[in-house]
Amino acid sequence: MTPIQRFVTSQRLRISCWDWGNPSAPTLLLVHGGRDHARSWDRIAEAFRDDYHVVALDLRGHGDSDWSIGGNYGLPDNALDVAAVIESSGAPARILAHSYGGSVSLVTAGTFPALVSRLAVMEGTHSLNPPDQDHVGVEWMRNWARRLRGFETQESRPYPSLQAAEARMREANPRLPADFLPHLAAYASRPVEGGYMWKYDLWVNGRSSMELRRDELPEFWEAVECPVLLVTGSESAAAGRQHPNPEAHLREVRRVQIEGAGHWIHHDQKDALLAELRPFFAD
């Protein structure tokens, strides 16, 4: 089946959701990573749609969701959106999240524990702030302002064709399945004069002036009440950016490593990932 697109309003923004039907079943929410989109989950959604009410959302500023005027793209902002989507889809929800979406989902589960029954996070325990910006002071503000003002004058060149966009995605992740690349590129881009541009808002790279600091994240993890599955890829280049010991801050947690997978585990080793997820979500 083809998913149906619907929209949920959160903080005056329209959040795009792709609904795979089966609404009487338990909700499984799929939360993508930074600069990605909901339809990158399609192969995972197809695997779970018979057993769950699968919903994949486009985070604000991504895919077909509204852009946040003013650039409010912090973890708290996104967590409110995820909560709104769960409430519109059927709570509590199981969540499968990747990278930045994992960070968002952990904050969501800590803030709204009644909304999340189980949470699987693929390489999403990293800090969003570099080490020299843990302190929010004058220098932090100057650097942040300089970066966001730079976005105002930055010129983005379109890709001349969808094939060129595919080539860029392949360059970023050579492991991507060749037969899935056209699908990924088509939903990641939009036609413009002269070619195609990525759908995501450039300002998502600037985060928010109210972003959570790395030393604040464990407080949210400690408030998570549901079981958590941490998933890593054995060949991931992002492993070094993850929190060294999130298990110390989570009540019920288990970690698994998927052999032969990089950072995009759901693309690199789908079947091995599903073998871990099915029993975890079924419990």
N, C-alpha and C positions, 0 to 999 in steps of 0.2 A: 504494500500500500504506500501511497504518498502522504506525508504528513500534512496536516492542515495548519496554516499560519493564523495565529490570533495575537492580539495585543493586550497587554496588561498595563494599566497606568500606575506609575510609582513616582512619587515626588514630582508630579506634573510632566513626567516623561513617558512616552509610549515605549514599552519594552516588548520587543518581538519574541514570540514563542512559537516553536514548531511542535505541534501536538500529534502524537502517533496513535491516538485513539485508545480504546479499552478503558474508559473512564471509571468503571466500577472496580478496577484492580488497584492495588497500592501504587502510589505515585513514585516514579523514579525520575529525578531531575538531573539533567546533564549540564554541567557548567564548564564552558570552554576557558582557555587561557588567554593571555593578552594578545591582541592583534589577530585573534582567530575569530571563528563564527560558529553558530549553532549547527549548521549543516555539516561541519567536519565530524560530527558524531553519528552520521547516518548509519554506518555499518554496525556500530554498537547498538544504536536504537533498534535496528532491525532484529538484532539478536535477542532483545529483551521485550519487544512489544507484545508478545503473546502472554507474558506473565505479569507485566506491569503497565501502568498508565505512564508511558514515557513522554517526557516533555523536555525539550532542549531550548534554552533561552539564548538570545543575543544579549550579552552584557551591554549596559549603556555605552554609547559611542562606538559600538561594534555592529557588524551585520546590518540588519534593518531596524535596529533600535534607534531612538532619538539620540542626538548629540546633546551633551550637557552644556548649555551656554554658561560660560564662566569657567569651564574646565573642572567641574567637581567629579573627579574620577577616583576618589580614595576608597579604601576598603569599607569604611562606614557607609558611604553612598551606595556602593554595589551590594552590600549586605542587605540594605533596605529593599532593594529591587528583588533580590533573590527571595526574601521573605514574602514579598507581595506576590511573586509568581507561585510560590508554594501554596499560599492561602487561596489563590484562584484555581489551583489544580487539584487540591485535596491533600490536607495535612493529616498526619505527619508524612514526610517524604524521605525516601532513601535518596542520597546524593552521590553521584560520581563526578568528580571535578579534576581538572587538569591545571597544573602550574598556577598562574595567578588566580584562576578560578578556584583552586584549592585553598589559597589564602583567604579569598572572599568567603568560601563556604565554611571554613573553620571559624571565622568571625561571626558568620550567621548562626552557626550551631551554638556558639557560646552565648550570643546575645538572645537568641530565641530558641532555647533548648527543646521546647515542646513541638517545634516545627520539624525537627530532624530526627529520624529514627535510626538511621545508619549512615555513615559517611566514609566513602572511599576517596582518598586524596592521592593523586599521582603527581609526585614531585611539586608539592605546593606548600612547603613550610619555610620558604625563603623569605628574607626580609626585603622590603621594597626600598628602603633607604640605604645608601652607601654608608660605610663606617664613619665617615667624617660628617655625617648629617644626622646623627642621633639627637643632637641638641638643636632645638628650634630656637634660633636667636637671630641676631642681625645678619651675620654672614650667611646663614641658611636662607634667610629671606632674600638677600641680594642675589644669591645663586639661583634660587627658584624663580625670582622675577626675571632675571636675565634669560633663563631658559624659556619661559613662557612667552616673553616678548619676542624671542627669536622665532617662535612658531608663526608669529604674525607676518613675518617677512620671508619665511621660507617658501620657496617655490618647489612644488612637487611635479615631476614630469610623468605624464601618463605612459603606460606600456602600450606600444603600438598595436598589440593584438593579445588575445587571451593566451595564445601559445607563448608569448613573451612573459606573461604573468606566471604561467605554469613553469617556465624555465627558471624564474626567480625563486619560486617555491621549491623546486627540485634542488637548486643551489643551496638553499637554506637547510634542507633536510633531504639528502640523497636517498634516505631509506623509504620515502613516501612511495606507496604502491603506484606504479605507472598507470594502472587502469582507473585509479581514484583521483588522480591529479586534475583532469578536466573538471570534475565535479567540484573539487575544493576551490579551484581558481574561479569558476563561474560564480559561486556563492560568496567568494571573498572580494569580488570586484564589482564595479559599476561602470557602465559606458559613459564616457565624457568625450568632448571634442578632442579628436586626435588619438583616441584609444581607450584605455581602461585604467581606472584608479582603484586602489584598495578602498573598501567601504569604511574602514575604521577612521575615527577622528584622530588627527595628529596629536591633539591635546591629551589623549589617553597616556601618552608618554610622559606628560608633565605631572601626572597624579594630582594631588590636592594640597593646599596649604594646611589642611587639617589631617593629613595622612598619619596613620598610626606609626609610632616608632618601633624599632625592633624589640626594645626592652618591654614594650607594652603588649606584644602579641601573646606571650605565655599566659597572661591573665585571662584572655579570651579562651585559650585552649583548656585551661583548668576549669572553665565553666561549662565545657561540653559534656553532656550527660550520656550521649549515645556511644555505641561501639564505633571505633575508627580503624580503618585499614589504610596503612601507609604503603604506597606502591612506588618502587624505584626501578629504573632501568640500569642493567649492569654496565651498559656502555654509554651512559648519559653524560654529556658535557656539563649539564646543569647540576650534577650531584654536589659539587663543591659549594654551591650557593645555598644549599638547604640548611635548615637549623640543625646543629650537631646532635641534639638529643630531645626531640619533641616528645618522646615517650615519657620523659620525666614530668610532663605537664598535662598528660591525657590520662583519664581514669581507666578506660578500657581500650587498649590499643594493641595492634599486631602489625608487624612489618613484613612485607614480602618483596623479593627482588625478581624481576622478570629478566631472564637471561636473553642476551642478544637484542635487547631493546635500548634505544636511545631515550631522549627526553619525551618524544611523542610516542609513548608506549602503546596507545590504542591504535596507532597506525603501524608501528613497527612489528609488534607481536600480538595481534588481536586475539588469536585463539588461546594463547597462554594466559593473557589477561582475563579473558572470559572464564577460564577454568578457575581462577582465584575469586572472581567477582560473584559468580553464581551461588556458591555455598555461603558466602558472606552475606549477600542480600537476602538469601532464603531463610536464614536463621530467625 
